[in-house]
Amino acid sequence: MKYIPRWMETRLAEAFESHPVVVLTGPRQVGKSTLLEHAEFLKKWRYITLDDSDALEQAEEDPKGLLWEDKPTIIDEVQRCPKLLVTVKYLVDKSERKRNFILSGSGNISLREAPRETLAGRAKYLHLTGFGFREMQGLSARGFFDEIWNGREFGGSVTKSSADASQSIWRGSLPGVVLASNERVALERLSSYVDTYIRRDIQDLVKIRHPQNFRRLMEALAKATGWESVQEELSKVCGETRTNVSRYMSLLKDTHLLYEIKGYAVKSERAYKQSKYFWFDSGSACFLAGIHRADDLKKPNIKGRYLENFILQQILSWASLQLMAPEIFYWKPKAGEVEVDFVVRLASKVVAIEVKSSEEITFGDTRQMREFLKSHSEASKGIVVYDGRKAYPVASNIYAVPWTAL
């Protein structure tokens, strides 16, 4: 299979300008190992994976011998031997920070916490998401959202992509699923991912006494993607105590499989703050929700919610490349029937995003966004993402942007 260059390659290279070590995390199967083995600037680096039993044994018994070669080194699946980090620290300090390492592994707690303690001040932490849609097309990360975020103006523009939204949402962002030759193969890979990798990630961290209840919790969260989720209701659905539901949801968030989006509110504003939850991957969300064909997304009241999940993935993919990570919220005032799906904020910069599954956007479709901009002077612009082909200003400081061009 031909390697598709990842946006993260540039960010990885830049990180070594300020830090001798980079810790690259992310859920299983998003392409971390593939990136590290194929990125052009890493061709001359030494690559070690602790999936190799010999390498793992030596890491545990003779870490200095494993890392004897004085050259830039990649250690993949490093969470299998956390004590190896002490040797990495020693070699970095001995070389006066001239020795470079990339430490990579699945996004679990042990991988993130151990390096922070051992490699304090020496490591930069980067997070790899699944494919962004533009990334998979071989396009740059500077889509219309990046243009708007950075204050650039644009007129009308027609996108060339003829991609089908339902297919893209259903396949999601996992490389193995996105690049599957047909829908049957994609479905099999989604099934394997949910049954093997997600359960394995969680089982690595905690003993789950009733796996069937945990599966029901994931299914309930997937069916409620983009909605406010109440732990008491989830507890009833999956048959677990509220304490266990809270614990499992924390684990899903800590492994970057579940994202929590909180309500946006400025001082004295009466707005909902209850959290919404989205899966890291719309394909996995669809599978867990029982949506096993892309055509099923075309049913009323279904496509819009999973399109929201898909658009969040694009925002997260973009955010992972930024020097400073922005925060992501939603906005829903307690008075009135309005809501804005995403509010992206970094310091004093705020851009709002609303997602619509329609193929056309009119001035009337911007009512909720206009309400937000009127009541939030800190917000510079708004974006309405839709299932069309033309990008254009649809109202003052509000742009209609095709999902393919975000």
Sine and cosine of phi, psi and omega as CSV:
sin_phi,cos_phi,sin_psi,cos_psi,sin_omega,cos_omega
0.00,0.00,0.75,-0.67,-0.04,-1.00
-0.93,0.37,0.70,-0.72,0.01,-1.00
-0.97,0.25,0.74,-0.67,0.08,-1.00
-0.98,-0.20,0.90,-0.44,-0.04,-1.00
-0.82,0.57,0.62,-0.78,-0.02,-1.00
-0.98,-0.19,0.57,-0.82,0.06,-1.00
-0.85,0.53,-0.53,0.85,-0.07,-1.00
-0.90,0.44,-0.32,0.95,-0.02,-1.00
-0.83,0.56,-0.73,0.68,-0.02,-1.00
-0.91,0.42,-0.68,0.74,-0.01,-1.00
-0.90,0.43,-0.62,0.78,0.05,-1.00
-0.87,0.50,-0.75,0.66,-0.03,-1.00
-0.88,0.47,-0.65,0.76,-0.01,-1.00
-0.91,0.41,-0.54,0.84,-0.08,-1.00
-0.88,0.47,-0.49,0.87,-0.04,-1.00
-0.97,0.26,-0.11,0.99,0.11,-0.99
-0.95,0.33,-0.38,0.92,-0.06,-1.00
-0.85,-0.52,-0.30,0.95,-0.06,-1.00
-0.67,-0.74,0.59,-0.81,0.03,-1.00
-0.99,0.15,-0.30,0.95,-0.04,-1.00
-0.80,-0.61,0.67,-0.75,0.13,-0.99
-0.87,-0.50,0.76,-0.65,0.09,-1.00
-0.97,-0.26,0.90,-0.43,-0.03,-1.00
-0.95,-0.30,0.90,-0.43,0.00,-1.00
-0.91,-0.42,0.05,-1.00,0.01,-1.00
0.43,-0.90,0.38,-0.93,0.02,-1.00
-0.86,0.51,0.29,-0.96,0.06,-1.00
-0.88,0.48,0.54,-0.84,0.15,-0.99
0.94,0.35,0.31,0.95,0.09,-1.00
-1.00,0.01,-0.07,1.00,0.11,-0.99
0.95,-0.32,0.33,0.94,-0.03,-1.00
-0.88,0.47,-0.79,0.61,-0.05,-1.00
-0.90,0.44,-0.66,0.75,0.01,-1.00
-0.88,0.48,-0.68,0.73,0.04,-1.00
-0.86,0.50,-0.75,0.66,-0.08,-1.00
-0.92,0.40,-0.47,0.88,0.00,-1.00
-1.00,0.09,-0.35,0.94,-0.14,-0.99
-0.87,-0.49,-0.26,0.96,-0.02,-1.00
-0.85,0.53,0.72,-0.69,-0.12,-0.99
-0.86,0.51,-0.68,0.74,-0.09,-1.00
-0.96,0.26,-0.12,0.99,0.02,-1.00
-0.97,-0.24,0.12,0.99,-0.09,-1.00
-0.85,0.53,-0.56,0.83,-0.06,-1.00
-0.99,-0.10,0.05,1.00,0.04,-1.00
-0.98,0.20,0.50,-0.87,0.11,-0.99
-0.98,0.19,0.74,-0.67,-0.04,-1.00
-0.92,-0.39,0.84,-0.55,0.06,-1.00
-0.82,-0.57,0.75,-0.66,0.13,-0.99
-0.89,-0.46,0.74,-0.68,0.02,-1.00
-0.99,0.13,0.13,0.99,0.26,-0.97
-0.95,0.30,-0.36,0.93,0.08,-1.00
-0.97,0.23,0.88,-0.48,-0.09,-1.00
-0.88,0.48,-0.59,0.81,0.03,-1.00
-0.91,0.41,-0.70,0.71,0.01,-1.00
-0.90,0.43,-0.64,0.77,0.01,-1.00
-0.90,0.43,-0.68,0.73,0.00,-1.00
-0.88,0.47,-0.66,0.75,-0.01,-1.00
-0.94,0.33,-0.59,0.81,0.04,-1.00
-0.86,0.51,-0.60,0.80,-0.03,-1.00
-0.98,0.19,-0.57,0.82,-0.10,-1.00
-0.98,-0.21,-0.49,0.87,-0.10,-1.00
-0.57,-0.82,0.90,0.44,-0.09,-1.00
-0.87,0.49,-0.61,0.79,0.03,-1.00
-0.92,0.40,-0.60,0.80,0.05,-1.00
-0.91,0.41,-0.60,0.80,0.02,-1.00
-0.90,0.43,-0.60,0.80,-0.10,-1.00
-0.95,-0.30,0.47,0.88,-0.08,-1.00
-0.90,0.44,-0.53,0.85,-0.12,-0.99
-0.96,0.30,0.83,-0.55,-0.07,-1.00
-0.99,0.13,0.97,0.25,0.05,-1.00
-0.49,-0.87,0.32,-0.95,0.02,-1.00
-0.82,0.57,0.70,-0.71,-0.15,-0.99
-0.73,-0.68,0.69,-0.72,0.11,-0.99
-0.97,-0.23,0.78,-0.63,0.10,-0.99
-0.88,-0.47,0.96,-0.29,-0.03,-1.00
-1.00,-0.04,0.49,-0.87,-0.05,-1.00
0.84,0.55,0.63,0.77,-0.10,-1.00
-0.92,0.40,-0.34,0.94,0.00,-1.00
-0.89,0.45,-0.25,0.97,0.02,-1.00
-0.95,0.32,-0.33,0.94,0.00,-1.00
-0.60,-0.80,0.97,0.23,-0.05,-1.00
-0.84,0.54,-0.51,0.86,-0.05,-1.00
-0.93,0.37,-0.25,0.97,0.06,-1.00
-0.89,0.45,-0.38,0.92,-0.02,-1.00
-0.91,0.42,-0.49,0.87,0.04,-1.00
-0.90,0.44,-0.65,0.76,0.03,-1.00
-0.93,0.36,-0.63,0.78,0.07,-1.00
-0.86,0.51,-0.73,0.68,0.03,-1.00
-0.85,0.53,-0.71,0.70,-0.02,-1.00
-0.87,0.49,-0.71,0.70,-0.04,-1.00
-0.93,0.36,-0.58,0.81,0.06,-1.00
-0.90,0.43,-0.72,0.69,-0.02,-1.00
-0.93,0.36,-0.64,0.77,0.01,-1.00
-0.88,0.47,-0.57,0.82,-0.01,-1.00
-1.00,0.05,0.12,0.99,-0.05,-1.00
0.85,0.53,0.70,0.71,0.09,-1.00
0.93,0.37,0.30,0.95,0.02,-1.00
-1.00,0.02,-0.33,0.94,0.02,-1.00
-0.99,0.12,0.78,-0.63,-0.06,-1.00
-0.95,-0.32,0.62,-0.78,0.05,-1.00
-0.70,-0.71,0.56,-0.83,0.27,-0.96
-0.90,-0.43,0.83,-0.55,0.03,-1.00
-0.94,-0.34,0.81,-0.58,-0.09,-1.00
-0.71,-0.70,0.45,-0.89,0.06,-1.00
0.05,-1.00,0.08,-1.00,-0.01,-1.00
-0.91,0.42,0.43,-0.90,-0.16,-0.99
-0.98,0.22,0.86,0.50,0.05,-1.00
-0.98,-0.22,0.18,-0.98,-0.16,-0.99
-0.87,0.49,-0.68,0.73,-0.08,-1.00
-0.88,0.48,-0.59,0.81,-0.02,-1.00
-0.94,0.33,-0.55,0.83,-0.04,-1.00
-0.99,0.13,-0.62,0.79,-0.10,-1.00
-0.98,0.20,-0.68,0.73,-0.05,-1.00
-0.86,0.51,-0.74,0.67,0.02,-1.00
-0.89,0.46,-0.57,0.82,-0.03,-1.00
-0.89,0.46,-0.58,0.81,0.02,-1.00
-0.97,0.22,-0.71,0.70,-0.10,-0.99
-0.98,0.17,-0.60,0.80,-0.13,-0.99
-0.94,-0.33,0.48,0.88,-0.01,-1.00
-0.80,0.60,0.79,-0.62,0.02,-1.00
0.99,0.16,-0.11,0.99,-0.06,-1.00
-0.94,-0.35,-0.33,0.94,-0.16,-0.99
-0.89,-0.46,0.61,-0.80,0.17,-0.99
-0.97,-0.25,0.69,-0.72,-0.07,-1.00
-0.96,-0.29,0.85,-0.53,0.01,-1.00
-0.84,-0.55,0.49,-0.87,-0.05,-1.00
-0.83,-0.56,0.81,-0.58,0.02,-1.00
-0.99,-0.13,0.80,-0.59,0.10,-0.99
-1.00,-0.07,0.02,-1.00,0.17,-0.99
-0.93,0.36,-0.07,-1.00,0.00,-1.00
-0.87,0.50,0.74,-0.68,0.31,-0.95
-0.97,0.23,0.46,-0.89,-0.04,-1.00
-0.87,0.49,-0.73,0.68,0.00,-1.00
-0.91,0.43,-0.59,0.81,0.02,-1.00
-0.87,0.49,-0.70,0.71,-0.01,-1.00
-0.90,0.43,-0.46,0.89,0.02,-1.00
-0.99,0.12,-0.02,1.00,-0.01,-1.00
0.98,0.17,0.30,0.95,0.00,-1.00
-1.00,-0.08,0.24,-0.97,-0.02,-1.00
-0.98,0.21,0.20,-0.98,0.02,-1.00
-0.98,0.21,-0.05,1.00,-0.04,-1.00
-1.00,-0.02,0.92,0.40,0.09,-1.00
-0.99,0.16,-0.22,-0.98,-0.06,-1.00
-0.91,0.41,-0.55,0.84,0.03,-1.00
-0.89,0.45,-0.70,0.71,0.02,-1.00
-0.88,0.48,-0.64,0.77,0.03,-1.00
-0.88,0.48,-0.74,0.67,-0.03,-1.00
-0.92,0.38,-0.67,0.74,0.02,-1.00
-0.84,0.55,-0.62,0.78,-0.04,-1.00
-1.00,-0.02,0.21,0.98,0.17,-0.99
0.99,0.17,0.28,0.96,0.01,-1.00
-1.00,0.04,0.65,-0.76,0.00,-1.00
-1.00,-0.03,0.48,-0.88,0.10,-1.00
-0.51,-0.86,0.44,-0.90,0.05,-1.00
-1.00,-0.10,-0.49,-0.87,-0.01,-1.00
-0.95,0.30,0.54,-0.84,0.02,-1.00
-0.41,-0.91,0.67,-0.74,0.01,-1.00
-0.95,-0.30,0.81,-0.59,0.00,-1.00
-0.98,0.18,0.50,-0.86,-0.04,-1.00
-1.00,0.03,-0.33,0.94,-0.10,-1.00
-0.91,0.42,0.68,-0.73,0.06,-1.00
-0.92,-0.40,0.37,0.93,-0.05,-1.00
-0.86,0.50,0.58,-0.82,0.03,-1.00
-1.00,0.05,0.82,-0.57,-0.08,-1.00
-0.89,0.46,-0.69,0.73,-0.05,-1.00
-0.88,0.47,-0.67,0.74,0.02,-1.00
-0.90,0.44,-0.69,0.72,-0.04,-1.00
-0.92,0.39,-0.66,0.75,0.04,-1.00
-0.89,0.45,-0.73,0.69,-0.08,-1.00
-0.90,0.43,-0.62,0.79,0.02,-1.00
-0.98,0.21,-0.51,0.86,0.08,-1.00
0.97,0.24,-0.69,-0.72,-0.18,-0.98
-0.79,-0.62,-0.12,0.99,-0.01,-1.00
-0.95,0.33,0.82,-0.57,-0.08,-1.00
-0.78,0.62,-0.69,0.72,-0.04,-1.00
-0.89,0.45,-0.51,0.86,0.01,-1.00
-1.00,0.09,-0.71,0.70,0.00,-1.00
-0.84,0.54,-0.64,0.76,-0.10,-1.00
-1.00,-0.08,0.11,0.99,0.02,-1.00
-0.88,0.48,0.58,-0.81,-0.11,-0.99
-0.93,0.37,-0.45,0.90,0.03,-1.00
-0.42,-0.91,0.09,-1.00,-0.10,-1.00
-0.92,0.40,-0.55,0.84,0.01,-1.00
-0.90,0.43,-0.71,0.70,0.02,-1.00
-0.90,0.43,-0.65,0.76,0.03,-1.00
-0.87,0.49,-0.67,0.74,0.00,-1.00
-0.90,0.44,-0.67,0.74,0.02,-1.00
-0.88,0.47,-0.64,0.77,-0.01,-1.00
-0.94,0.33,-0.59,0.81,0.09,-1.00
-0.89,0.45,-0.69,0.73,0.01,-1.00
-0.87,0.48,-0.71,0.70,0.00,-1.00
-0.89,0.45,-0.65,0.76,-0.03,-1.00
-0.89,0.46,-0.74,0.67,-0.03,-1.00
-0.91,0.41,-0.70,0.72,-0.08,-1.00
-0.97,0.25,-0.51,0.86,-0.09,-1.00
-0.98,-0.22,-0.85,0.53,-0.18,-0.98
-0.97,0.24,-0.71,0.71,-0.02,-1.00
-0.91,0.42,-0.74,0.67,-0.01,-1.00
-0.90,0.44,-0.61,0.79,0.01,-1.00
-0.91,0.42,-0.68,0.73,0.03,-1.00
-0.84,0.54,-0.73,0.69,-0.04,-1.00
-0.95,0.31,-0.66,0.75,0.00,-1.00
-0.90,0.44,-0.43,0.90,0.08,-1.00
-0.90,0.44,-0.42,0.91,-0.13,-0.99
-0.98,-0.22,-0.55,0.84,-0.10,-0.99
-0.45,-0.89,0.52,-0.85,0.06,-1.00
-0.98,0.17,0.87,-0.49,0.03,-1.00
-0.99,-0.14,0.91,-0.42,-0.10,-1.00
-0.95,0.31,-0.56,0.83,-0.05,-1.00
-0.79,-0.61,0.99,0.12,-0.04,-1.00
-0.83,0.56,-0.52,0.85,-0.02,-1.00
-0.92,0.39,-0.56,0.83,0.06,-1.00
-0.93,0.36,-0.62,0.78,0.04,-1.00
-0.89,0.45,-0.66,0.75,0.04,-1.00
-0.89,0.46,-0.67,0.75,0.02,-1.00
-0.90,0.44,-0.58,0.82,0.05,-1.00
-0.90,0.44,-0.72,0.70,0.02,-1.00
-0.88,0.48,-0.66,0.75,0.01,-1.00
-0.90,0.43,-0.66,0.75,0.02,-1.00
-0.90,0.44,-0.66,0.75,0.04,-1.00
-0.90,0.43,-0.61,0.79,0.00,-1.00
-0.93,0.37,-0.64,0.77,0.02,-1.00
-0.93,0.36,-0.42,0.91,-0.02,-1.00
-0.98,-0.22,0.31,0.95,-0.05,-1.00
-0.83,0.56,0.74,-0.67,0.00,-1.00
0.99,0.12,-0.02,1.00,0.04,-1.00
-0.96,-0.28,0.35,-0.94,0.12,-0.99
-0.94,0.35,0.82,-0.57,-0.04,-1.00
-0.95,-0.30,0.78,-0.63,0.00,-1.00
-0.97,-0.23,0.80,-0.59,-0.09,-1.00
-0.89,0.46,-0.53,0.85,0.03,-1.00
-0.89,0.45,-0.66,0.75,0.02,-1.00
-0.93,0.36,-0.66,0.75,0.03,-1.00
-0.89,0.46,-0.60,0.80,0.01,-1.00
-0.87,0.48,-0.67,0.74,0.00,-1.00
-0.92,0.40,-0.64,0.76,-0.05,-1.00
-0.91,0.41,-0.68,0.74,-0.13,-0.99
-0.99,-0.14,-0.13,0.99,0.05,-1.00
0.98,0.22,0.38,0.92,0.04,-1.00
-0.92,-0.39,0.34,-0.94,0.08,-1.00
-0.93,0.36,0.36,-0.93,0.03,-1.00
-0.88,0.47,-0.55,0.83,0.02,-1.00
-0.89,0.46,-0.70,0.71,0.01,-1.00
-0.93,0.36,-0.62,0.78,0.06,-1.00
-0.86,0.51,-0.71,0.70,0.02,-1.00
-0.88,0.48,-0.67,0.74,-0.01,-1.00
-0.91,0.41,-0.70,0.71,-0.01,-1.00
-0.91,0.41,-0.64,0.77,0.02,-1.00
-0.92,0.40,-0.60,0.80,0.06,-1.00
-0.89,0.45,-0.65,0.76,0.03,-1.00
-0.91,0.41,-0.66,0.75,0.03,-1.00
-0.89,0.45,-0.60,0.80,0.04,-1.00
-0.95,0.32,-0.67,0.75,-0.03,-1.00
-0.90,0.43,-0.46,0.89,0.03,-1.00
-1.00,-0.05,0.17,0.99,0.04,-1.00
0.88,0.48,0.44,0.90,0.08,-1.00
-1.00,-0.03,-0.39,0.92,-0.02,-1.00
-0.76,-0.65,0.72,-0.70,0.01,-1.00
-0.93,-0.37,0.73,-0.68,0.04,-1.00
-0.99,-0.17,0.81,-0.58,0.02,-1.00
-0.90,-0.43,0.87,-0.49,-0.04,-1.00
-1.00,-0.08,0.32,-0.95,-0.01,-1.00
-0.95,0.31,0.58,-0.81,-0.02,-1.00
-1.00,-0.09,0.73,-0.69,0.05,-1.00
-0.42,-0.91,0.66,-0.75,0.11,-0.99
-0.99,-0.11,0.02,-1.00,-0.07,-1.00
-0.80,0.60,0.73,-0.68,0.07,-1.00
0.90,0.43,0.08,1.00,0.02,-1.00
-0.98,0.20,0.72,-0.70,0.04,-1.00
-1.00,-0.05,0.99,-0.11,-0.03,-1.00
-0.65,-0.76,0.43,-0.90,0.00,-1.00
-0.92,0.39,0.66,-0.75,0.04,-1.00
-0.88,-0.48,-0.02,1.00,0.01,-1.00
-0.88,0.48,0.63,-0.77,-0.11,-0.99
-0.97,0.25,0.54,-0.84,0.22,-0.98
-0.94,-0.34,0.41,-0.91,-0.03,-1.00
-0.78,-0.62,0.65,-0.76,0.04,-1.00
-0.75,-0.66,0.52,-0.86,0.12,-0.99
-0.98,0.20,0.44,-0.90,0.02,-1.00
-0.92,0.40,-0.27,0.96,-0.12,-0.99
-0.58,-0.82,0.85,-0.53,-0.05,-1.00
-0.92,0.40,-0.48,0.88,0.03,-1.00
-0.91,0.42,-0.70,0.71,0.05,-1.00
-0.91,0.42,-0.62,0.79,0.03,-1.00
-0.89,0.46,-0.70,0.71,0.02,-1.00
-0.88,0.48,-0.72,0.69,-0.03,-1.00
-0.87,0.49,-0.73,0.68,-0.01,-1.00
-0.91,0.42,-0.48,0.88,0.00,-1.00
-0.99,0.11,0.02,1.00,0.02,-1.00
0.99,0.10,0.27,0.96,0.05,-1.00
-1.00,-0.07,1.00,-0.09,-0.17,-0.99
-0.97,-0.24,0.12,0.99,0.11,-0.99
-0.64,-0.77,0.58,-0.81,0.01,-1.00
-0.88,0.48,-0.56,0.83,-0.02,-1.00
-0.89,0.45,-0.41,0.91,0.01,-1.00
-0.90,0.44,-0.38,0.92,0.01,-1.00
-0.95,0.31,-0.24,0.97,-0.04,-1.00
-0.99,0.12,-0.05,1.00,0.06,-1.00
-0.94,0.34,0.51,-0.86,-0.03,-1.00
-0.83,0.55,0.59,-0.81,0.10,-0.99
0.92,0.40,0.20,0.98,0.02,-1.00
-0.94,-0.34,-0.77,0.64,-0.10,-0.99
-0.83,0.56,-0.68,0.74,-0.10,-1.00
-0.85,0.52,-0.67,0.74,-0.05,-1.00
-0.93,0.38,-0.64,0.77,-0.03,-1.00
-0.99,0.17,-0.39,0.92,0.17,-0.99
-0.91,0.41,-0.63,0.78,0.09,-1.00
-0.84,0.54,-0.73,0.69,0.01,-1.00
-0.86,0.51,-0.68,0.74,0.00,-1.00
-0.90,0.44,-0.67,0.74,0.00,-1.00
-0.92,0.39,-0.61,0.79,0.08,-1.00
-0.85,0.52,-0.64,0.77,0.05,-1.00
-0.85,0.53,-0.66,0.75,-0.02,-1.00
-0.92,0.40,-0.62,0.78,0.03,-1.00
-0.91,0.41,-0.69,0.72,0.00,-1.00
-0.91,0.42,-0.61,0.79,0.03,-1.00
-0.89,0.46,-0.69,0.73,0.06,-1.00
-0.91,0.41,-0.70,0.71,-0.06,-1.00
-0.89,0.46,-0.54,0.84,-0.04,-1.00
-0.91,0.41,-0.27,0.96,-0.03,-1.00
-1.00,-0.10,-0.15,0.99,-0.10,-1.00
-0.98,0.20,0.50,-0.87,0.00,-1.00
-0.88,0.48,-0.64,0.77,0.09,-1.00
-0.82,-0.57,0.75,-0.66,-0.11,-0.99
-0.98,0.22,0.80,-0.59,0.07,-1.00
-0.97,0.23,0.32,-0.95,0.09,-1.00
-1.00,-0.06,0.47,-0.88,-0.01,-1.00
-0.81,-0.59,0.78,-0.62,-0.01,-1.00
-0.78,-0.63,0.01,-1.00,0.28,-0.96
-0.82,-0.57,0.27,-0.96,-0.01,-1.00
-0.78,-0.62,0.80,-0.60,0.03,-1.00
-0.52,-0.86,0.99,-0.14,0.00,-1.00
-0.93,0.37,0.48,-0.88,-0.02,-1.00
-0.96,0.27,-0.35,0.94,0.07,-1.00
-0.97,-0.24,0.79,-0.61,0.04,-1.00
0.99,-0.14,0.19,-0.98,-0.05,-1.00
-0.94,-0.35,0.77,0.63,-0.03,-1.00
-0.85,-0.53,0.39,-0.92,0.02,-1.00
-0.29,-0.96,0.63,-0.77,0.10,-0.99
-0.89,-0.46,0.77,-0.64,-0.18,-0.98
-0.90,0.43,-0.72,0.69,-0.05,-1.00
-0.66,-0.75,0.67,-0.74,0.12,-0.99
-0.83,-0.55,0.89,-0.45,-0.04,-1.00
-0.98,-0.20,0.83,-0.56,-0.09,-1.00
-0.74,-0.67,0.70,-0.72,0.15,-0.99
-0.63,-0.77,0.93,-0.37,-0.08,-1.00
0.83,0.56,-0.87,-0.49,-0.05,-1.00
-1.00,-0.09,0.03,1.00,-0.03,-1.00
-1.00,-0.06,0.80,-0.61,-0.03,-1.00
-0.69,-0.73,0.78,-0.62,0.10,-0.99
-0.76,-0.65,0.72,-0.69,-0.03,-1.00
-0.97,-0.26,0.52,-0.85,-0.04,-1.00
-0.73,-0.69,0.77,-0.64,0.10,-0.99
-0.89,-0.46,0.61,-0.79,-0.07,-1.00
-0.91,-0.42,0.79,-0.61,0.04,-1.00
-0.76,-0.66,0.64,-0.77,-0.03,-1.00
-1.00,0.00,0.04,1.00,-0.01,-1.00
-0.96,0.27,0.31,-0.95,-0.03,-1.00
-1.00,-0.09,-0.07,1.00,0.05,-1.00
-0.66,-0.75,0.50,-0.87,0.05,-1.00
-0.79,-0.61,0.79,-0.62,0.05,-1.00
-0.91,-0.42,0.10,-0.99,0.02,-1.00
-0.85,0.52,-0.59,0.80,0.00,-1.00
-0.89,0.45,-0.46,0.89,0.01,-1.00
-0.96,0.29,-0.16,0.99,-0.04,-1.00
-0.99,-0.13,0.15,0.99,-0.09,-1.00
-0.83,0.55,-0.74,0.68,-0.04,-1.00
-0.92,0.40,-0.63,0.78,0.04,-1.00
-0.92,0.39,-0.63,0.77,0.03,-1.00
-0.89,0.45,-0.62,0.78,0.05,-1.00
-0.88,0.48,-0.67,0.74,0.00,-1.00
-0.91,0.42,-0.73,0.68,-0.04,-1.00
-0.91,0.42,-0.58,0.81,0.02,-1.00
-0.91,0.42,-0.60,0.80,-0.08,-1.00
-1.00,-0.08,-0.01,1.00,-0.02,-1.00
-0.70,-0.72,1.00,-0.01,-0.04,-1.00
-0.91,0.41,-0.34,0.94,0.01,-1.00
-0.95,0.30,-0.30,0.96,-0.01,-1.00
-1.00,0.08,0.82,-0.57,-0.07,-1.00
-1.00,0.08,-0.63,0.78,-0.11,-0.99
-0.50,-0.86,0.29,-0.96,0.08,-1.00
-0.77,-0.64,0.48,-0.87,0.00,-1.00
-0.80,-0.60,0.74,-0.68,0.15,-0.99
-0.94,-0.33,0.94,-0.35,0.01,-1.00
-1.00,0.04,0.73,-0.68,-0.06,-1.00
-0.57,-0.82,0.10,-0.99,-0.08,-1.00
-1.00,-0.09,0.81,0.59,0.02,-1.00
-0.84,-0.54,-0.29,-0.96,-0.08,-1.00
-0.84,-0.55,-0.19,0.98,-0.10,-0.99
-0.94,-0.33,0.71,-0.71,0.12,-0.99
-0.97,-0.24,0.77,-0.64,-0.06,-1.00
-0.27,-0.96,0.38,-0.92,0.11,-0.99
-0.95,0.32,0.80,-0.60,-0.04,-1.00
-0.95,-0.31,-0.27,0.96,0.08,-1.00
-0.30,-0.95,0.07,-1.00,0.00,-1.00
-0.87,0.49,0.87,-0.50,0.02,-1.00
0.89,0.46,0.35,0.94,0.06,-1.00
-0.79,-0.61,0.76,-0.65,-0.07,-1.00
-0.87,-0.50,0.67,-0.74,0.18,-0.98
-1.00,0.02,0.80,-0.60,-0.08,-1.00
-0.73,-0.68,0.82,-0.57,0.08,-1.00
-0.88,0.48,0.56,-0.83,0.00,-1.00
-0.88,0.48,-0.46,0.89,-0.01,-1.00
-0.96,0.29,-0.28,0.96,-0.10,-1.00
-0.93,-0.38,0.08,1.00,-0.09,-1.00
-0.88,0.47,0.00,0.00,0.00,0.00
